[in-house]
Amino acid sequence: TPAITLSHAWPLTEDQIYRRSDTFFRSIDEDAIRELGTQYHVNKLEFKIEARYRGSFNSCFVLKFTDGTKRVMRVHPT
């Protein structure tokens, strides 16, 4: 996605915001999510991604570990 400059229309339309958000959401590497989730669990347990949610600025993943615990991982563009 190109950087926003003065030559672009401002403010962004709802459709432009949705498309940029969707592009970011789809670009997230689920293998990286799995690696991070396991790495930060106190017992290094495996998990499944139970749900994915997105907003205008963040994506959230609900992680359900093999011991039944759940965590939410929030990802946002930098």
N, CA, C and O of each residue as an XYZ file, in Angstrom:
312
protein
N       0.852     -1.173      0.000
C       0.000      0.000      0.000
C       0.899      1.239      0.000
O       1.780      1.364      0.851
N       0.687      2.135     -0.930
C       1.534      3.327     -0.985
C       1.296      4.232      0.218
O       0.222      4.231      0.820
N       2.312      4.993      0.547
C       2.189      5.952      1.650
C       1.164      7.019      1.283
O       0.999      7.366      0.114
N       0.491      7.524      2.289
C      -0.484      8.588      2.066
C       0.279      9.906      1.949
O       1.062     10.258      2.830
N       0.050     10.612      0.881
C       0.685     11.917      0.676
C      -0.402     12.943      0.408
O      -1.585     12.608      0.345
N       0.004     14.186      0.252
C      -0.974     15.235     -0.021
C      -1.674     15.030     -1.356
O      -2.752     15.581     -1.581
N      -1.070     14.242     -2.246
C      -1.707     14.008     -3.541
C      -2.863     13.015     -3.443
O      -3.641     12.877     -4.387
N      -2.981     12.318     -2.302
C      -4.086     11.387     -2.093
C      -5.279     12.140     -1.505
O      -5.117     13.148     -0.817
N      -6.445     11.644     -1.783
C      -7.655     12.240     -1.200
C      -7.646     12.016      0.310
O      -7.299     10.936      0.787
N      -8.020     13.017      1.029
C      -8.067     12.921      2.480
C      -9.346     13.557      2.966
O      -9.677     14.621      2.443
N     -10.076     13.045      3.876
C      -9.787     11.802      4.581
C     -10.116     10.579      3.733
O     -10.772     10.680      2.696
N      -9.650      9.425      4.195
C      -9.931      8.181      3.487
C     -11.417      7.861      3.562
O     -12.084      8.176      4.548
N     -11.919      7.242      2.523
C     -13.314      6.800      2.533
C     -13.423      5.536      3.369
O     -12.412      4.903      3.673
N     -14.637      5.164      3.743
C     -14.838      3.920      4.486
C     -14.309      2.733      3.704
O     -13.700      1.830      4.278
N     -14.536      2.728      2.401
C     -14.060      1.631      1.563
C     -12.534      1.559      1.565
O     -11.973      0.465      1.631
N     -11.860      2.691      1.496
C     -10.394      2.700      1.522
C      -9.870      2.184      2.863
O      -8.907      1.419      2.907
N     -10.500      2.602      3.935
C     -10.097      2.124      5.261
C     -10.294      0.621      5.345
O      -9.409     -0.092      5.816
N     -11.456      0.124      4.889
C     -11.732     -1.309      4.941
C     -10.704     -2.086      4.118
O     -10.181     -3.099      4.581
N     -10.414     -1.620      2.906
C      -9.472     -2.340      2.044
C      -8.075     -2.397      2.663
O      -7.414     -3.434      2.605
N      -7.628     -1.305      3.248
C      -6.304     -1.304      3.882
C      -6.287     -2.211      5.115
O      -5.322     -2.940      5.344
N      -7.347     -2.161      5.896
C      -7.456     -3.023      7.062
C      -7.486     -4.488      6.637
O      -6.822     -5.326      7.247
N      -8.250     -4.795      5.600
C      -8.358     -6.162      5.104
C      -7.017     -6.666      4.577
O      -6.645     -7.814      4.820
N      -6.297     -5.819      3.861
C      -4.980     -6.198      3.340
C      -4.036     -6.537      4.488
O      -3.324     -7.540      4.432
N      -4.026     -5.707      5.527
C      -3.183     -5.982      6.695
C      -3.606     -7.282      7.367
O      -2.761     -8.122      7.677
N      -4.901     -7.455      7.594
C      -5.418     -8.636      8.281
C      -5.031     -9.916      7.548
O      -4.611    -10.890      8.172
N      -5.171     -9.916      6.235
C      -4.848    -11.103      5.442
C      -3.346    -11.362      5.343
O      -2.932    -12.481      5.038
N      -2.531    -10.348      5.594
C      -1.083    -10.510      5.468
C      -0.436    -11.120      6.709
O       0.747    -11.460      6.678
N      -1.182    -11.263      7.791
C      -0.607    -11.782      9.033
C      -0.287    -13.262      8.869
O      -1.130    -14.052      8.443
N       0.933    -13.620      9.211
C       1.431    -14.991      9.085
C       0.991    -15.799     10.308
O       1.476    -15.564     11.415
N       0.076    -16.747     10.112
C      -0.435    -17.533     11.240
C       0.639    -18.418     11.855
O       0.572    -18.720     13.047
N       1.628    -18.841     11.074
C       2.734    -19.616     11.651
C       3.514    -18.763     12.653
O       3.955    -19.266     13.687
N       3.682    -17.487     12.351
C       4.360    -16.581     13.286
C       3.523    -16.389     14.549
O       4.069    -16.311     15.649
N       2.205    -16.312     14.396
C       1.309    -16.213     15.559
C       1.472    -17.456     16.426
O       1.563    -17.353     17.649
N       1.509    -18.625     15.799
C       1.668    -19.876     16.553
C       3.010    -19.914     17.289
O       3.075    -20.316     18.450
N       4.057    -19.500     16.619
C       5.379    -19.503     17.245
C       5.427    -18.559     18.445
O       5.932    -18.924     19.506
N       4.904    -17.356     18.277
C       4.900    -16.394     19.381
C       4.029    -16.858     20.540
O       4.420    -16.748     21.702
N       2.847    -17.377     20.222
C       1.937    -17.822     21.276
C       2.540    -18.920     22.123
O       2.441    -18.886     23.350
N       3.167    -19.900     21.477
C       3.806    -20.995     22.203
C       5.005    -20.482     22.989
O       5.213    -20.883     24.134
N       5.783    -19.610     22.393
C       6.980    -19.067     23.037
C       6.645    -18.330     24.327
O       7.395    -18.423     25.299
N       5.536    -17.602     24.355
C       5.205    -16.793     25.524
C       4.315    -17.501     26.542
O       4.042    -16.939     27.602
N       3.856    -18.713     26.253
C       3.091    -19.468     27.253
C       4.070    -19.997     28.290
O       5.148    -20.478     27.941
N       3.703    -19.911     29.553
C       4.602    -20.300     30.640
C       5.086    -21.749     30.490
O       6.221    -22.054     30.856
N       4.243    -22.645     29.956
C       4.621    -24.051     29.782
C       4.918    -24.413     28.334
O       5.063    -25.590     28.004
N       5.008    -23.416     27.478
C       5.326    -23.609     26.048
C       4.346    -24.565     25.364
O       4.747    -25.366     24.520
N       3.070    -24.482     25.723
C       2.063    -25.379     25.170
C       1.660    -24.973     23.756
O       1.762    -23.810     23.365
N       1.204    -25.962     23.012
C       0.652    -25.695     21.687
C      -0.790    -25.222     21.847
O      -1.390    -25.371     22.911
N      -1.328    -24.656     20.787
C      -2.690    -24.132     20.834
C      -3.284    -24.123     19.439
O      -2.597    -24.347     18.443
N      -4.580    -23.859     19.397
C      -5.227    -23.606     18.111
C      -5.755    -22.177     18.131
O      -6.091    -21.630     19.182
N      -5.818    -21.598     16.956
C      -6.403    -20.266     16.839
C      -7.909    -20.465     16.795
O      -8.451    -20.971     15.812
N      -8.578    -20.062     17.866
C     -10.009    -20.301     18.004
C     -10.837    -19.266     17.255
O     -11.915    -19.578     16.749
N     -10.340    -18.038     17.182
C     -11.080    -16.973     16.495
C     -10.112    -15.883     16.068
O      -9.040    -15.705     16.646
N     -10.528    -15.158     15.033
C      -9.784    -13.988     14.546
C     -10.765    -12.826     14.479
O     -11.880    -12.966     13.977
N     -10.339    -11.686     14.987
C     -11.165    -10.482     14.932
C     -10.315     -9.339     14.404
O      -9.091     -9.336     14.537
N     -10.985     -8.376     13.807
C     -10.236     -7.209     13.349
C     -11.065     -5.959     13.530
O     -12.294     -5.966     13.471
N     -10.334     -4.893     13.751
C     -10.934     -3.570     13.814
C     -10.232     -2.700     12.793
O      -9.569     -3.208     11.889
N     -10.371     -1.418     12.928
C      -9.714     -0.511     11.988
C      -8.206     -0.465     12.190
O      -7.464     -0.193     11.247
N      -7.742     -0.730     13.416
C      -6.323     -0.572     13.719
C      -5.655     -1.829     14.252
O      -4.426     -1.908     14.226
N      -6.391     -2.802     14.728
C      -5.811     -3.987     15.349
C      -6.445     -5.254     14.801
O      -7.568     -5.249     14.298
N      -5.697     -6.329     14.914
C      -6.223     -7.668     14.671
C      -6.011     -8.448     15.957
O      -4.961     -8.332     16.588
N      -6.996     -9.239     16.347
C      -6.887    -10.030     17.566
C      -7.110    -11.496     17.244
O      -7.958    -11.853     16.426
N      -6.330    -12.332     17.904
C      -6.434    -13.770     17.746
C      -6.723    -14.366     19.113
O      -6.024    -14.072     20.082
N      -7.759    -15.209     19.196
C      -8.061    -15.919     20.434
C      -7.341    -17.257     20.340
O      -7.603    -18.056     19.441
N      -6.428    -17.492     21.285
C      -5.613    -18.701     21.297
C      -6.117    -19.630     22.389
O      -6.219    -19.229     23.549
N      -6.433    -20.870     22.028
C      -6.869    -21.858     23.021
C      -5.777    -22.917     23.135
O      -5.514    -23.666     22.194
N      -5.147    -22.962     24.311
C      -4.038    -23.869     24.552
C      -4.536    -25.264     24.918
O      -5.697    -25.447     25.285
N      -3.640    -26.241     24.814
C      -4.018    -27.636     25.054
C      -4.443    -27.894     26.494
O      -5.090    -28.906     26.763
N      -4.096    -27.003     27.432
C      -4.546    -27.169     28.818
C      -5.885    -26.481     29.080
O      -6.365    -26.463     30.213
N      -6.495    -25.907     28.019
C      -7.797    -25.266     28.143
C      -7.745    -23.768     28.384
O      -8.771    -23.095     28.287
N      -6.573    -23.232     28.696
C      -6.475    -21.786     28.899
C      -6.597    -21.055     27.569
O      -6.285    -21.593     26.507
N      -7.058    -19.819     27.659
C      -7.199    -18.988     26.463
C      -6.455    -17.682     26.676
O      -6.381    -17.160     27.788
N      -5.914    -17.175     25.599
C      -5.250    -15.874     25.599
C      -5.666    -15.131     24.341
O      -6.038    -15.747     23.341
N      -5.604    -13.819     24.392
C      -5.870    -12.998     23.214
C      -4.561    -12.334     22.817
O      -3.899    -11.700     23.639
N      -4.199    -12.485     21.556
C      -3.012    -11.831     21.022
C      -3.473    -10.711     20.105
O      -4.241    -10.928     19.167
N      -2.993     -9.516     20.392
C      -3.355     -8.350     19.585
C      -2.179     -8.005     18.683
O      -1.033     -7.954     19.130
N      -2.475     -7.771     17.412
C      -1.455     -7.420     16.426
C      -1.892     -6.116     15.773
O      -3.053     -5.960     15.396
N      -0.963     -5.191     15.643
C      -1.291     -3.931     14.974
C      -0.119     -3.513     14.098
O       1.031     -3.834     14.399
N      -0.406     -2.805     13.022
C       0.689     -2.358     12.156
C       1.530     -1.308     12.877
O       1.030     -0.561     13.718
N       2.800     -1.269     12.536
C       3.678     -0.284     13.180
C       3.789      0.965     12.349
O       4.487      1.903     12.735
